[in-house]
Amino acid sequence: MSGSASIPATSKAAVPTKKGSRYLQQLCKHWSHNLAVEFTPERGTVTFPRDARGADWPDDAVVTMVAGAETLDCQIDASVAEQLEGLKGVLARHLDRFAFREAPLAFDWKDEA
């Protein structure tokens, strides 16, 4: 990385589904084979290393999911906007696979400064 400073990027989405806990657990179990994952039926965090799949991001990214009665709240904390945008797609594609009966799920991402 060059001497330029990275600007952290965060985005949140409340995904409408009554099966948030199920999808959260399935996705966390799936990703636990390759990534650092912690989860309960209500909350999961997944760390994507800065060098995952040959990338060279300034820092790791963290995806946090919280299952509610009507939504699966998702948050991505990334080191730069490009990493954030990539993980939005990764998260949506993977959740849609587990939620195939409901897919495509609606992700109304709200980026934070």
PyMOL commands that set and color helices and strands:
alter all, ss='L'
color gray80, all
select helices_A, chain A and resi 20-31+52-54+81-98
alter helices_A, ss='H'
color red, helices_A
select strands_A, chain A and resi 9-16+36-39+43-48+61-67+71-78+110-112
alter strands_A, ss='S'
color yellow, strands_A
deselect
rebuild
show_as cartoon
